Amino acid sequence: MAPQLATPVVIPGNPSCGPKQRQPE
């Protein structure tokens, strides 16, 4: 999951990566 956190791309279903681009519900 570390690589996903560092990735600026928003991954669907991944709340950890969501806040960087948009706020998940």
PDB file as gemmi writes it, atoms N, CA and C in Angstrom:
CRYST1    1.000    1.000    1.000  90.00  90.00  90.00 P 1                      
ATOM      1  N   MET A   1       0.828  -1.210   0.000  1.00  0.00           N  
ATOM      2  CA  MET A   1       0.000   0.000   0.000  1.00  0.00           C  
ATOM      3  C   MET A   1       0.863   1.261   0.000  1.00  0.00           C  
ATOM      4  N   ALA A   2       2.121   1.110   0.343  1.00  0.00           N  
ATOM      5  CA  ALA A   2       3.022   2.267   0.397  1.00  0.00           C  
ATOM      6  C   ALA A   2       3.139   2.967  -0.962  1.00  0.00           C  
ATOM      7  N   PRO A   3       3.329   2.201  -2.041  1.00  0.00           N  
ATOM      8  CA  PRO A   3       3.449   2.807  -3.378  1.00  0.00           C  
ATOM      9  C   PRO A   3       2.187   3.586  -3.755  1.00  0.00           C  
ATOM     10  N   GLN A   4       1.024   3.109  -3.326  1.00  0.00           N  
ATOM     11  CA  GLN A   4      -0.232   3.766  -3.657  1.00  0.00           C  
ATOM     12  C   GLN A   4      -0.344   5.107  -2.937  1.00  0.00           C  
ATOM     13  N   LEU A   5       0.171   5.141  -1.717  1.00  0.00           N  
ATOM     14  CA  LEU A   5       0.108   6.378  -0.927  1.00  0.00           C  
ATOM     15  C   LEU A   5       0.995   7.450  -1.557  1.00  0.00           C  
ATOM     16  N   ALA A   6       2.088   7.002  -2.154  1.00  0.00           N  
ATOM     17  CA  ALA A   6       3.032   7.936  -2.753  1.00  0.00           C  
ATOM     18  C   ALA A   6       2.555   8.368  -4.144  1.00  0.00           C  
ATOM     19  N   THR A   7       1.642   7.574  -4.699  1.00  0.00           N  
ATOM     20  CA  THR A   7       1.134   7.882  -6.041  1.00  0.00           C  
ATOM     21  C   THR A   7       0.057   8.963  -5.992  1.00  0.00           C  
ATOM     22  N   PRO A   8       0.232  10.047  -6.758  1.00  0.00           N  
ATOM     23  CA  PRO A   8      -0.706  11.167  -6.800  1.00  0.00           C  
ATOM     24  C   PRO A   8      -2.026  10.794  -7.474  1.00  0.00           C  
ATOM     25  N   VAL A   9      -2.025   9.649  -8.158  1.00  0.00           N  
ATOM     26  CA  VAL A   9      -3.228   9.204  -8.867  1.00  0.00           C  
ATOM     27  C   VAL A   9      -4.238   8.633  -7.889  1.00  0.00           C  
ATOM     28  N   VAL A  10      -5.500   9.001  -8.061  1.00  0.00           N  
ATOM     29  CA  VAL A  10      -6.551   8.507  -7.174  1.00  0.00           C  
ATOM     30  C   VAL A  10      -6.961   7.097  -7.570  1.00  0.00           C  
ATOM     31  N   ILE A  11      -6.807   6.164  -6.647  1.00  0.00           N  
ATOM     32  CA  ILE A  11      -7.193   4.782  -6.924  1.00  0.00           C  
ATOM     33  C   ILE A  11      -8.585   4.493  -6.349  1.00  0.00           C  
ATOM     34  N   PRO A  12      -9.541   4.117  -7.197  1.00  0.00           N  
ATOM     35  CA  PRO A  12     -10.914   3.832  -6.785  1.00  0.00           C  
ATOM     36  C   PRO A  12     -10.956   2.765  -5.697  1.00  0.00           C  
ATOM     37  N   GLY A  13     -11.719   3.006  -4.626  1.00  0.00           N  
ATOM     38  CA  GLY A  13     -11.839   2.011  -3.576  1.00  0.00           C  
ATOM     39  C   GLY A  13     -10.698   2.109  -2.582  1.00  0.00           C  
ATOM     40  N   ASN A  14      -9.815   3.099  -2.772  1.00  0.00           N  
ATOM     41  CA  ASN A  14      -8.690   3.263  -1.858  1.00  0.00           C  
ATOM     42  C   ASN A  14      -8.792   4.598  -1.129  1.00  0.00           C  
ATOM     43  N   PRO A  15      -9.354   4.603   0.086  1.00  0.00           N  
ATOM     44  CA  PRO A  15      -9.558   5.818   0.877  1.00  0.00           C  
ATOM     45  C   PRO A  15      -8.231   6.484   1.244  1.00  0.00           C  
ATOM     46  N   SER A  16      -7.150   5.698   1.233  1.00  0.00           N  
ATOM     47  CA  SER A  16      -5.836   6.223   1.611  1.00  0.00           C  
ATOM     48  C   SER A  16      -5.313   7.167   0.536  1.00  0.00           C  
ATOM     49  N   CYS A  17      -5.699   6.889  -0.720  1.00  0.00           N  
ATOM     50  CA  CYS A  17      -5.211   7.694  -1.826  1.00  0.00           C  
ATOM     51  C   CYS A  17      -6.223   8.771  -2.193  1.00  0.00           C  
ATOM     52  N   GLY A  18      -7.433   8.637  -1.681  1.00  0.00           N  
ATOM     53  CA  GLY A  18      -8.517   9.552  -2.028  1.00  0.00           C  
ATOM     54  C   GLY A  18      -8.266  10.996  -1.632  1.00  0.00           C  
ATOM     55  N   PRO A  19      -7.952  11.255  -0.345  1.00  0.00           N  
ATOM     56  CA  PRO A  19      -7.810  12.608   0.191  1.00  0.00           C  
ATOM     57  C   PRO A  19      -6.826  13.471  -0.588  1.00  0.00           C  
ATOM     58  N   LYS A  20      -5.864  12.855  -1.299  1.00  0.00           N  
ATOM     59  CA  LYS A  20      -4.857  13.635  -2.013  1.00  0.00           C  
ATOM     60  C   LYS A  20      -5.501  14.400  -3.170  1.00  0.00           C  
ATOM     61  N   GLN A  21      -6.450  13.767  -3.862  1.00  0.00           N  
ATOM     62  CA  GLN A  21      -7.102  14.400  -4.998  1.00  0.00           C  
ATOM     63  C   GLN A  21      -8.503  14.860  -4.636  1.00  0.00           C  
ATOM     64  N   ARG A  22      -9.262  13.956  -4.017  1.00  0.00           N  
ATOM     65  CA  ARG A  22     -10.641  14.286  -3.637  1.00  0.00           C  
ATOM     66  C   ARG A  22     -10.986  13.619  -2.319  1.00  0.00           C  
ATOM     67  N   GLN A  23     -11.988  14.127  -1.639  1.00  0.00           N  
ATOM     68  CA  GLN A  23     -12.360  13.551  -0.353  1.00  0.00           C  
ATOM     69  C   GLN A  23     -13.415  12.471  -0.522  1.00  0.00           C  
ATOM     70  N   PRO A  24     -13.095  11.231  -0.109  1.00  0.00           N  
ATOM     71  CA  PRO A  24     -14.028  10.100  -0.196  1.00  0.00           C  
ATOM     72  C   PRO A  24     -15.209  10.288   0.753  1.00  0.00           C  
ATOM     73  N   GLU A  25     -16.344   9.674   0.438  1.00  0.00           N  
ATOM     74  CA  GLU A  25     -17.522   9.827   1.282  1.00  0.00           C  
ATOM     75  C   GLU A  25     -17.334   9.143   2.621  1.00  0.00           C  
TER      76      GLU A  25                                                      
END                                                                             
